[in-house]
């Protein structure tokens, strides 16, 4: 049986676009914005299945972000 982390968890944001580093922190995948930026610069963050190294990359509704096997998807409130 697949683990629940295989499915992306929706994260509701108030407005888009939202910056990748902010979204990682807001979604709870990192403890701080600094930690988010470190993971992004190390190439450990996937955006829609592709490595993303732009810390301030703008995310839109439906974008999927993955870090350490956990995936989040951007949804608008």
N, C-alpha and C positions, 0 to 999 in steps of 0.2 A: 504494500500500500504506500503510495507516495506521501511524503511529508507535506504538511500544510504550507511550508515555506516555498514549495514549488509554485504556488499560485501567488501572483502579485497582490499585495495588500493595498487597498485604496487609501490614499491620504487626501483629505479634503482641505483645500486651500481657499482663502478668501478671494484671491485675484491671481490671474496669470498675465504675463509670464512671471515665473518665480525662478530665482537663480539656483543652479544646481547645488552649490554649497549650502544655501539656506534650506533647500528642500531636504537634504540629507539630515541636517540637524533637526528640522521641524518634524520629519518623519520618524525620528528616533533611531536612525542607523548609526549616528555618531553622537558623542557627548557634547561636542562644541563645534563652532564654525571652523576653528583652527584645525581640529582633527579631520573635519570633512575636506578641507583644502589639501591636507597632507595626503589623504587617500586618493583624491582626484589627481594630484600631481604625480603620485606613484603609479598611476594607471590601473588602479584597483576598482574603479567605478565604471559600470557599463550603462550607457544610455541607449535604450532600444536595441540592446544586444551588441553594441559597439563600444570599445574603450573610448571614454571621453576624458580629456585632460584640460578642458577649459573650465576653470573654477566658477566663472560667472555665466556659463552657458544658460540661456533662457529656456525654461521648460514650459510646455503648453499642455493643455488637457489631453490625457491619453498617453503621454510619455511615460515610459517604464524605466526606472532606475534600479540597478542591482549592485549590491555590495556584500561581499562575504556570503553569497548564496541566498541573501534575502532581497526580495524584489518589492518595490513600491510603485504604484501608478498614480499619476497626478489626476485628481478630480476637483471640480469647481463646486463650491458650496452653493 
